[in-house]
Amino acid sequence: MTEPRLTYRPIFDATWTLFLDRDGVINKEIANYYVLSWQDFAFEEGVLEALPWLRTIFGRILIVTNQRGVGKGLMTESDLNEIHSRMLRVIHAHGGRIDKVYSCTDLDSDSPCRKPNPGMAYEAKRDFPEIDFSRSVMVGNHLRDMEFGRRLGMHTVWIASTEPDPGPEWANEAYPSLWAWTEDLLKSSSPPLA
């Protein structure tokens, strides 16, 4: 398991936006396959505890997720929407908040919306014009997530749920889970962790 690593961290507040990858950050990633239904979806340990705390820090919390399984015909857009609807209901029931989920279902790696390309971030900026990418954080578990954040000037946080820490040249911080990162944030934030 990757040991926590902090190279640099700004002071976050409600003017900051938190961008989260889904698979491997919010839910368990299925190696070399896709979460095709709610029955396949399992929250990563600590996520439902972390999100209520993160909502007290960040002004916006958004999910940006590549979902090529739709483009491959393994699931429908309706299947994906059902997964996200149920996911959001559970998160909200536990006191968390996700302002919006952005999904790219395109097969083409060069698609403007497919991470590491920045299309989903620009779509979020259209929906929430107050977003400042220089005051945003990208949390993910793949290099494409880190590159997505770096292209836009975001602070980057690596979650080592599927791959080891790629080092400070890719991510400003690295933690084994979203909860581990949140715990570390709360050590220096108010309110204190109970």
HUDAGI-V392333 format. One record per helix or strand of 3 or more residues. SS is the DSSP state (h for helix, s for strand). FROM is the first residue (numbers start at 1). TO is the last residue. Records with the same first field share a line. If there is no record, write none. Layout:
SS = FROM-TO + FROM-TO
This chain:
s = 17-20 + 60-66 + 100-104 + 136-140 + 155-159 + 173-175
h = 38-40 + 47-54 + 68-71 + 77-93 + 119-127 + 133-135 + 143-151 + 178-187
